[in-house]
């Protein structure tokens, strides 16, 4: 078997060993590439310079479709060498895929919980803020902006369904009554000493 010359080259070799459902894509760096299947995306990292004895690490690639893993989550890595892609492919199939599949399943449940908690809260907050209120959801699960004539607030939900005010801008201090409602519901301490306030 030929020796890979880059992470992308190595990922292509792994894709061929893993089967027709797998493909390799560039990340724009010689020492990092993506190994993709319909179920997940993996990062293939090589230690520069790329040579036969060089180390390789394959890990799950996080996407914005899910909440971030917790520090306590088991993030399985498959390690090996450039010269032995077959051993790395075997390890991906036997230990990597089961661990990554379990983690993705957990992240999917947490993501749904986060989205549902945020949507429920934002629906209520939009009604409280009045007919001119606008809600915009971020590209990352668990983040949304609420705008109303008196200001803007960024709301965050965690993967346990908790809600907090991450940022607050007030253009109209008479909106403090509404802010107090947000504070009470989220349990976030919000001070309104000036026209521009930030809560974290």
N, C-alpha and C positions, 0 to 999 in steps of 0.2 A: 504493500500500500504506500502511495506517495506521501511525502511529508508536507504538511500545510505550510504556507508562507505568510499567512495572516489569520486573524481571528475569523474573517469572513470565509476564507478558504477552508478553515477547520470546521466552521459551522456547516458548510456545504457537504463536507465529508460525513459529518454526523447525520445530516438530513438524509443522505443516501443510505446510511446504515440503519436509520430508524424507520424508514419506509416512505411510501409515496405521499402520505399526508403531511410530511414535514418539508419546510422550505427554509432557506437562509436569506437574510437581508442585511445590508450594510447599515452601520450606525455612523458612518463618516469617520471612523477611527480605525487604524490598523490593528489595534489590540482589543476591539470590542465589536461584537456582531450579535444579531438576533437569530434565534432558532424558533420558528413558528410552527404551530399545529393548530387545527381548528379549536382546540380546547384551551390553549395557553401559549404564552410567548416567553421564551427563555433568553437570558443573556449569556453569551459565551465570551469570557474574558481570558486573554492570553498575556503572559508576562513578556514584556519586550526585553531583548530582541527575540523574535519567534524562531525557535530552533527545536530540534528533535527532543532534547531533554527538558525543554521549557514547560512550565506549569500551565494548566488550564483549569478554569473554574466555570461551572455552569450553574446558574441560579435563576429563580423565578423573576421575571420582569414585571414590575408593578405598573398597572395602567390606571388612569383616572376614572375608569369605570367602577372601581371599588374604593372603599375607604382604605386608609393606610393600615398596614399590619401593626399590631401592638408589639412592644418590645419583648413581651413574654411569648410571642408566637414562635413556633419552631420553623425557621426559614432554612430549609434543607439545601445544602450545596453539594454538587457532585464535582469532585476534583480528579485530576489525572495529568497526563503528559501529552505533549504534541505527538510523540511517536506512537502512542497507543490509543487511537480514537475508538477502537472496538471496545476496549475496557470502559471507556467513558460512556459510550452508547449503551452498553449493557447495564451500567450503574444508573443511567437515566431511566431505563425501563424498569429495573427491579426496585430501586429505592427512591429515585427522584420523582417519578410520576405519581406514585401513591401519596407521597408527602405533599407535593404541590397541589394535587387534586383535593386533598383534605383542607389545605389552607385556603384554596380558592372557594371551596364550599362554605367555609366559615366566614370569609370576607363577603361573600354574596349575601348571607343572612344578615350580617352586620350592616351592610350597605342598604339593604331593604329597610332595616329598622331605622337607620339614620334618615333616609329619604322620607319615610312615613312620618317620623316625629317632626321633621322640619316642615313638611307640607302641612301637617295639622296645625302647627304653631303659626306658620305664615298666613294660613287662611284666616285664623282668628285675629291675628295682628292687623291684617289688611282691613278686616271689617271694623276693628276698633279705630283705625286711623282715618276712616272715612272714604267717601266715594272717589276722591282724587288720589288715593294711595296706589302705588305701583310696586309689584313684586317681581324681582328678577333672580333666577336661580343661577348659581355659578357652574362652571364646567366640572368642578370637583364636588363629589357628593358631600352634603352637609353644610353648604354655604349658600346664603341668599342675601340679597339687599332689599330693604324696604324703604321706599321713598314716599314722603308725604309733604304737603306744603310747608310744614315747619321744620323739615330736616331729613336726614337719612340715617339708617342704621344697618349695620352688617350683623347678621345673626348666624351663629354656628350651632350645629347639632353634632353630638358625639355618637360613637357606635353603640352606646347603651341607651340612646334616646334622650340624653340630657340636652338642654337648650341654654345658650348664653349669648349675651350681647358682646360681640367682639369689637365693634367700633360704632361711634355715635357722633354725628355732626348735627348741630342745631343752628338753623338760621333764624328761628323765631323762639324766644325763650318762653312764650306762652304755651309752647308745646310740651312743657315740662310735665303737665298732668298726664299726657299720653306716655311720656317716657317713664313715669312712675308706674304706670300700668305694666309696661314692658318689664321693668325691673322686678315688680312683684311676681309676675308670672314666671320669669326666667330664674329668679333668685339671684340675679346679678346686681351688684352694688353699682349704681350709676349716679355720679355727682353732676350737677348742672350749674357750674359756677360762671360760665361764660357762653358765648355763642358757639364755640367749638369745643366739644367734649369728646373724650375717647374713653371707652371702657374696655377692659381686657379681663 
